[in-house]
Amino acid sequence: MWFTYLLSWLSLVIQILFVTLAIAAGLYYLAEVIEEYTVATSRIIKYMIWFSTAVLVGLYLFEGFPAVMMSVGLFTNLVYFGLLQTFPYILLTSPNFILSCVLVVVNHYMAFQFFAEEYYPFSEVLAYFTICLWVIPFAFFVSLSAGENVLPSTVQHGDDVVSNYFTKGKRGKRSGILVIFSFLKEAVLPSRQKMY
């Protein structure tokens, strides 16, 4: 009996490891795609904001969710549209970004308070959190590194834009979230060195 119990815990650890690696690989791939296709990413985020707005309006009209909570959610989506105006350049000290971070916390507080008082099945609560609270901030978070390698932001002061582009290329120097994912990839799955 103890051997089966030990095997179940070992299996759980292995499953958690594989899920973590899969999530990290997926995030790395998403960051690569977002960096490569910033215009398409901007369009997709815009459609996600519109969809979230329609869901919030539908929840207010058809489900009777509180007007204050839906109003804060709609205002948050309006702030996200403001962030989208400068996409892929997101300045972390801009009032728009700081306001969006504060509104994410306020939205979560209001949602936790509402769902603590009203009973909804877990799947419906998870659907609300995923569609209305998590997807758009997650998309902005993954795309934070996209604006760092777009010309002319990679040019040092005094460098020529064209020669810098052709000598370093768009993928010459990475920073932000892609550096973290690259480090994790090398730490977990180190690449082999060729021996001559």
N, C-alpha and C positions, 0 to 999 in steps of 0.2 A: 504494500500500500504506500509506503513512504517513497518507493522508487518511482511510482507513477506520479505521485505528487511532485517530486523533484523534476521529472521530465516535463510536467505541465508548466512549471515555472521557467524552465529552460526554453521551452517552445514559445512561451510568451515573450521572453527577452529577445529571441531570434526574430519573432514577428515584428516587434517594436523596432528593432534595428532595420529590418527590410522596409518597413513603412516609412521610417525616418529617411532612409537613403532614397526611396522613391519620391518623397516630397521634396527633398533637396535637389534631386535631379530634375524634377518638374519645374521647380522655381528657377533653377539655373537656365533651363531651356526657355522658359517664359521670358526671363530677363534678356536672353540673347535675341529672341524674336522681337521683343519690344524695342530693343536698341536698334535693330535692323530696319524695322518698319514703324517708325514713329508716327507717320501720317495716318496709317491704318489703325494704329493703336489709339490715337486721339479720336478717330471716328467711332471705334468700338466703345471707348469709355463714354463718349457722348450718348450713344444709343443705350448704354447701361444706365446712365443717369435718367434719360427719358423713361426707360422701363421702370426704374425704381420710383420715379415720380408718379407714373400711372398706377403702380401698385399701392402707393400711399394714398392716392385719391380714392382708389377702389376700396381700400380698407376703411376709409372714413365713410364712404357712401353706403357700402353694402354690409360691413361688419360692425359699424358703430364704434370704431376705435376713437379714443379721446381726441378732440380737435387740437388741443395744445400739443400733444405728442406728434400728431400728423403735421402741424404747422412748423414745428421745429425740424422735422424731417424734410419738409419741402424747402425750408430756408437753408438747410444743410446742402441740399441738392443745388440750390442756387449758388452757394459758395463754391461747390465743386465745379460748376460752370465757369466761375471766375478763375479757378485754378487751371481749367482747360484752355483758357485764353492764351496763356504763356507756355503751354505744353510744347516740348518736353522739358523746358526750363522751369523748374520748380525751386524757388528760393525758399529755403527753410526758415528764414527770418522774416518773410513777407507777412503782412497782417492777414492776408487771405489764407495762407497755410496754417498760421497759428489759430485763426478762427475756426478753420475746418477741424483741427485737432481738438479744440475745446468742444465744438459741437458734436464730435464723435463720442466724447465722454458723456456729454449731457444726454444725447440720444440713448446711450446704453443705460444710464441711470434711470431715465424715464421708462424705458422698455422693461427693465428689471422690476421697477416699482409696479408697472401695469400688470405684468404677467404674474407677479406675486399675489396680486389681489384678485385677478380673473383667471379662471381655469381654462386652459387650452391644451390640447394634446401636444406632446413633445415635438412631433413632426411639424406642426403648425408654428410653434415657437421658433424652431430651428429655421423654418422657411422664412419667417419674418426677419430674424437676425441675419441670415445669409443674404437675402435679396435687398433688404432695406438698410442694413447697417455695415456689412462686412465686405461685399464684393467691390464696391467703388473705392473705399480707402485701400483695400488690398491691391487693386489695379494701380493706384497712384504710388503705393509703396514699392511695388515691383518695378515700376517705371522710373524710379528716382535716378537711376544711373544712366538712363537713356539720354538725358540732356548734357551729360558731362563729356561725351565724345563727339558731339555735333559741332561742326565748324561754326564760328571761329573760336569757340570756348576752349579748345585744346591748345590754342596758340599762346605762347608766352609773350609778355609785353616786349615789343620790338622785333618779333619774328615776322617773316613774310608769310601770309596766309597760304598762298599757293605752294610755295616750296615746303612749308610745314606739312601740308596735306599729302604731298607726294613722297616725302621722306619718311614720315611716321605712319601715314595711313590712318584710317578711322579706327582700326583695332590695335594700334601700336601700344597704347597705354590705357589701361583700364583702371577705373576707380569706383568707389561706391559699393553697391550690393554685389556687382559681378566679381569684385576682388574677393569678397567674403566667400562667395560660392566657388570661385576658382581655388581658393585656399582649402576649403573643405573637400573639394574634389581631389586635390593633390594629397591631402592628409589621409583620406579614406582609400582612394585608389591611385597610388602614386604611379606615374608613367615610368616606363623602363627606359634606361639610357642605352644608346647603342654603343657597343664596345668594338673597337677596330683593332 
